[in-house]
Amino acid sequence: MFMNIRRYRIGAGKRDEVVRMVDEGWTDQLRSEPGFLSYHLVASGPDELVSATACLDEQALARIVQKSAAWVGLHLIDFEVSLEDQRQGKVTSHLG
């Protein structure tokens, strides 16, 4: 299993609307992606979100991360969303 973790800065007061857009627009697309395992979106601050995407293998993760970046650029441009940090790698321990 491989995971990508991203931290986004969101325009002031726009976080909840971004979460709604992701829930209504992006998550259904994720479910149909081969190799997709899980997705979590965390409200880590008033104008910050952290996403964690897990996939079966590195190739599936790379493909989904690329599609995610394209989706964010196309659908969230009006919400001042900027990628602040990104990490990814092999999951070495898992509980749940």
N, CA, C and O of each residue as an XYZ file, in Angstrom:
384
protein
N       0.849     -1.177      0.000
C       0.000      0.000      0.000
C       0.895      1.240      0.000
O       1.923      1.292      0.675
N       0.470      2.233     -0.777
C       1.193      3.509     -0.864
C       0.235      4.649     -0.538
O      -0.962      4.561     -0.812
N       0.774      5.735      0.057
C      -0.078      6.848      0.477
C       0.536      8.179      0.063
O       1.754      8.362      0.075
N      -0.354      9.102     -0.304
C       0.018     10.480     -0.613
C      -0.698     11.376      0.382
O      -1.906     11.247      0.582
N       0.044     12.286      1.009
C      -0.525     13.234      1.975
C      -0.217     14.639      1.469
O       0.933     14.980      1.194
N      -1.270     15.443      1.353
C      -1.122     16.812      0.844
C      -1.725     17.806      1.832
O      -2.752     17.543      2.458
N      -1.061     18.956      1.956
C      -1.588     20.034      2.799
C      -1.904     21.217      1.899
O      -1.057     21.694      1.144
N      -3.143     21.678      1.998
C      -3.625     22.782      1.162
C      -3.968     23.994      2.006
O      -4.530     23.859      3.093
N      -3.636     25.171      1.516
C      -4.102     26.441      2.082
C      -5.331     26.833      1.277
O      -5.329     26.750      0.049
N      -6.395     27.264      1.979
C      -7.679     27.614      1.361
C      -7.955     29.089      1.613
O      -7.601     29.612      2.670
N      -8.576     29.761      0.663
C      -8.961     31.157      0.844
C      -9.796     31.341      2.108
O     -10.575     30.461      2.476
N      -9.635     32.467      2.760
C     -10.317     32.750      4.031
C     -11.820     32.520      3.927
O     -12.490     33.056      3.044
N     -12.330     31.714      4.847
C     -13.766     31.460      4.927
C     -14.312     30.529      3.857
O     -15.529     30.387      3.736
N     -13.452     29.895      3.084
C     -13.917     29.070      1.962
C     -13.748     27.570      2.199
O     -14.107     26.765      1.340
N     -13.215     27.196      3.336
C     -12.915     25.786      3.609
C     -14.130     24.883      3.496
O     -14.066     23.852      2.825
N     -15.232     25.242      4.133
C     -16.417     24.378      4.141
C     -16.982     24.176      2.738
O     -17.461     23.089      2.416
N     -16.934     25.191      1.917
C     -17.411     25.068      0.538
C     -16.485     24.156     -0.269
O     -16.953     23.379     -1.101
N     -15.192     24.246     -0.030
C     -14.247     23.352     -0.705
C     -14.523     21.905     -0.310
O     -14.532     21.022     -1.167
N     -14.745     21.657      0.963
C     -15.063     20.302      1.434
C     -16.327     19.786      0.745
O     -16.363     18.632      0.317
N     -17.341     20.601      0.633
C     -18.578     20.203     -0.035
C     -18.313     19.856     -1.499
O     -18.813     18.852     -2.007
N     -17.535     20.681     -2.164
C     -17.227     20.429     -3.574
C     -16.467     19.110     -3.746
O     -16.746     18.342     -4.666
N     -15.517     18.858     -2.866
C     -14.754     17.604     -2.930
C     -15.691     16.417     -2.698
O     -15.652     15.436     -3.441
N     -16.529     16.511     -1.671
C     -17.474     15.418     -1.365
C     -18.426     15.149     -2.521
O     -18.733     13.995     -2.822
N     -18.886     16.195     -3.158
C     -19.890     16.037     -4.214
C     -19.288     15.780     -5.594
O     -19.973     15.257     -6.474
N     -18.029     16.135     -5.796
C     -17.478     16.046     -7.137
C     -16.308     15.099     -7.314
O     -16.209     14.427     -8.341
N     -15.424     15.034     -6.335
C     -14.202     14.260     -6.515
C     -14.304     12.830     -5.977
O     -13.775     11.903     -6.590
N     -14.971     12.644     -4.849
C     -14.949     11.334     -4.199
C     -15.597     10.237     -5.048
O     -15.138      9.095     -5.018
N     -16.637     10.550     -5.793
C     -17.249      9.534     -6.662
C     -16.280      9.090     -7.752
O     -16.255      7.916     -8.119
N     -15.497     10.006     -8.262
C     -14.505      9.647     -9.279
C     -13.420      8.739     -8.693
O     -12.967      7.797     -9.343
N     -13.014      9.037     -7.458
C     -11.997      8.219     -6.803
C     -12.440      6.767     -6.656
O     -11.666      5.843     -6.906
N     -13.685      6.578     -6.250
C     -14.195      5.218     -6.004
C     -14.046      4.302     -7.209
O     -13.877      3.093     -7.054
N     -14.107      4.861     -8.389
C     -14.056      4.039     -9.604
C     -12.631      3.808    -10.121
O     -12.447      3.101    -11.113
N     -11.643      4.380     -9.480
C     -10.256      4.244     -9.931
C      -9.670      2.887     -9.527
O      -9.719      2.517     -8.354
N      -9.117      2.147    -10.488
C      -8.459      0.880    -10.155
C      -7.306      1.104     -9.181
O      -6.498      2.013     -9.372
N      -7.228      0.292     -8.154
C      -6.157      0.378     -7.174
C      -6.427      1.330     -6.016
O      -5.640      1.384     -5.071
N      -7.522      2.080     -6.073
C      -7.859      3.028     -5.005
C      -8.292      2.265     -3.756
O      -9.053      1.302     -3.851
N      -7.812      2.689     -2.586
C      -8.203      2.074     -1.316
C      -8.990      3.007     -0.410
O     -10.076      2.656      0.050
N      -8.446      4.203     -0.148
C      -9.142      5.103      0.780
C      -8.727      6.549      0.554
O      -7.673      6.842     -0.011
N      -9.601      7.444      1.017
C      -9.357      8.881      0.920
C      -9.895      9.525      2.183
O     -10.994      9.205      2.635
N      -9.122     10.427      2.746
C      -9.535     11.164      3.940
C      -9.207     12.635      3.720
O      -8.165     12.974      3.159
N     -10.105     13.500      4.168
C      -9.889     14.940      4.102
C     -10.066     15.491      5.512
O     -11.123     15.334      6.123
N      -9.028     16.132      6.017
C      -9.001     16.603      7.402
C      -8.979     18.123      7.430
O      -8.146     18.751      6.776
N      -9.905     18.718      8.196
C      -9.903     20.173      8.416
C      -8.892     20.446      9.523
O      -9.228     20.387     10.706
N      -7.649     20.745      9.137
C      -6.562     20.891     10.094
C      -6.385     22.320     10.607
O      -5.549     22.574     11.474
N      -7.163     23.234     10.076
C      -7.129     24.622     10.513
C      -8.259     25.369      9.841
O      -8.915     24.815      8.959
N      -8.511     26.613     10.228
C      -9.641     27.359      9.661
C      -9.533     27.555      8.145
O     -10.549     27.635      7.455
N      -8.321     27.630      7.636
C      -8.108     27.834      6.201
C      -7.114     26.808      5.653
O      -6.300     27.107      4.779
N      -7.207     25.583      6.198
C      -6.275     24.534      5.800
C      -6.976     23.183      5.759
O      -7.810     22.871      6.609
N      -6.618     22.384      4.747
C      -7.097     21.011      4.629
C      -5.909     20.104      4.365
O      -4.950     20.495      3.700
N      -5.983     18.886      4.893
C      -4.989     17.861      4.624
C      -5.717     16.670      4.036
O      -6.711     16.206      4.595
N      -5.222     16.169      2.902
C      -5.819     14.981      2.303
C      -4.834     13.822      2.388
O      -3.620     14.013      2.318
N      -5.380     12.613      2.542
C      -4.570     11.396      2.556
C      -5.249     10.398      1.629
O      -6.410     10.040      1.830
N      -4.523      9.956      0.621
C      -5.033      9.015     -0.364
C      -4.179      7.762     -0.324
O      -2.955      7.842     -0.422
N      -4.816      6.600     -0.182
C      -4.106      5.328     -0.158
C      -4.501      4.491     -1.367
O      -5.668      4.449     -1.758
N      -3.505      3.823     -1.953
C      -3.714      2.973     -3.126
C      -2.945      1.669     -2.957
O      -2.022      1.571     -2.148
N      -3.341      0.683     -3.729
C      -2.692     -0.621     -3.667
C      -1.230     -0.582     -4.055
O      -0.404     -1.261     -3.446
N      -0.903      0.210     -5.067
C       0.473      0.228     -5.556
C       0.877      1.641     -5.966
O       0.053      2.553     -6.040
N       2.152      1.787     -6.224
C       2.718      3.096     -6.540
C       2.188      3.662     -7.859
O       2.006      4.873     -7.983
N       1.942      2.801     -8.834
C       1.445      3.258    -10.131
C       0.026      3.819    -10.004
O      -0.279      4.867    -10.573
N      -0.838      3.125     -9.261
C      -2.201      3.624     -9.051
C      -2.164      4.955     -8.320
O      -2.909      5.873     -8.665
N      -1.304      5.069     -7.313
C      -1.202      6.321     -6.564
C      -0.740      7.461     -7.463
O      -1.294      8.559     -7.404
N       0.262      7.214     -8.288
C       0.761      8.263     -9.188
C      -0.335      8.731    -10.135
O      -0.475      9.929    -10.378
N      -1.101      7.806    -10.665
C      -2.180      8.154    -11.589
C      -3.265      8.969    -10.876
O      -3.749      9.964    -11.415
N      -3.638      8.553     -9.686
C      -4.699      9.241     -8.933
C      -4.232     10.619     -8.469
O      -5.013     11.570     -8.498
N      -2.994     10.743     -8.047
C      -2.464     12.051     -7.621
C      -2.485     13.025     -8.798
O      -2.831     14.195     -8.635
N      -2.118     12.545     -9.969
C      -2.151     13.400    -11.159
C      -3.583     13.834    -11.479
O      -3.821     15.003    -11.784
N      -4.535     12.904    -11.412
C      -5.934     13.247    -11.680
C      -6.479     14.193    -10.617
O      -7.272     15.083    -10.924
N      -6.062     14.005     -9.380
C      -6.498     14.883     -8.295
C      -6.024     16.312     -8.525
O      -6.795     17.259     -8.362
N      -4.762     16.469     -8.901
C      -4.227     17.809     -9.169
C      -4.995     18.483    -10.302
O      -5.291     19.676    -10.237
N      -5.316     17.715    -11.335
C      -6.082     18.281    -12.458
C      -7.478     18.687    -11.996
O      -7.974     19.743    -12.389
N      -8.120     17.858    -11.162
C      -9.470     18.164    -10.673
C      -9.449     19.432     -9.815
O     -10.298     20.309     -9.974
N      -8.487     19.522     -8.918
C      -8.381     20.711     -8.053
C      -8.184     21.958     -8.914
O      -8.848     22.972     -8.698
N      -7.283     21.888     -9.881
C      -7.020     23.038    -10.747
C      -8.231     23.469    -11.554
O      -8.406     24.656    -11.829
N      -9.059     22.525    -11.931
C     -10.232     22.824    -12.749
C     -11.434     23.289    -11.923
O     -12.147     24.206    -12.331
N     -11.662     22.668    -10.772
C     -12.890     22.912    -10.009
C     -12.742     23.836     -8.801
O     -13.737     24.375     -8.317
N     -11.527     24.027     -8.310
C     -11.369     24.800     -7.070
C     -10.583     26.094     -7.253
O     -10.146     26.697     -6.273
N     -10.405     26.513     -8.470
C      -9.609     27.709     -8.751
C     -10.198     28.972     -8.097
O      -9.453     29.866     -7.698
N     -11.511     29.042     -7.990
C     -12.162     30.223     -7.409
C     -12.076     30.266     -5.886
O     -12.505     31.243     -5.273
N     -11.524     29.219     -5.267
C     -11.483     29.132     -3.803
C     -10.084     29.370     -3.242
O      -9.828     29.118     -2.064
N      -9.179     29.859     -4.097
C      -7.815     30.193     -3.674
C      -7.136     29.005     -2.985
O      -6.533     29.156     -1.922
N      -7.239     27.835     -3.596
C      -6.628     26.623     -3.059
C      -5.193     26.527     -3.565
O      -4.945     26.584     -4.769
N      -4.259     26.381     -2.644
C      -2.862     26.207     -3.052
C      -2.255     25.028     -2.297
O      -2.466     24.869     -1.095
N      -1.511     24.219     -3.009
C      -0.816     23.083     -2.415
C       0.414     23.607     -1.678
O       1.312     24.185     -2.292
N       0.453     23.405     -0.372
C       1.545     23.916      0.459
C       2.643     22.873      0.669
O       3.822     23.216      0.758
N       2.248     21.589      0.748
C       3.215     20.542      1.031
C       2.641     19.216      0.567
O       1.425     19.028      0.533
N       3.537     18.291      0.207
C       3.105     16.991     -0.261
C       4.163     15.954      0.088
O       5.360     16.195     -0.070
N       3.716     14.816      0.557
C       4.599     13.691      0.864
C       3.932     12.423      0.365
O       2.704     12.333      0.328
N       4.742     11.440     -0.018
C       4.162     10.142     -0.339
C       5.198      9.055     -0.156
O       6.404      9.300     -0.197
N       4.697      7.840      0.048
C       5.602      6.717      0.232
C       4.846      5.449      0.543
O       3.615      5.417      0.539
N       5.601      4.412      0.810
C       5.034      3.115      1.138
C       4.569      3.122      2.587
O       5.284      3.576      3.481
N       3.367      2.615      2.806
C       2.831      2.504      4.165
C       3.560      1.345      4.848
O       3.542      0.218      4.355
N       4.192      1.625      5.971
C       4.975      0.597      6.669
C       4.260      0.004      7.865
O       4.668     -1.041      8.373
N       3.200      0.654      8.325
C       2.390      0.131      9.415
C       0.966      0.610      9.222
O       0.740      1.755      8.830
N       0.013     -0.249      9.492
C      -1.388      0.084      9.245
C      -2.264     -0.589     10.283
O      -2.087     -1.771     10.575
N      -3.198      0.146     10.836
C      -4.178     -0.405     11.774
C      -5.525      0.165     11.410
O      -5.662      1.385     11.327
N      -6.488     -0.633     11.197
C      -7.819     -0.114     10.897
C      -8.438     -0.879      9.841
O      -9.568     -0.588      9.450
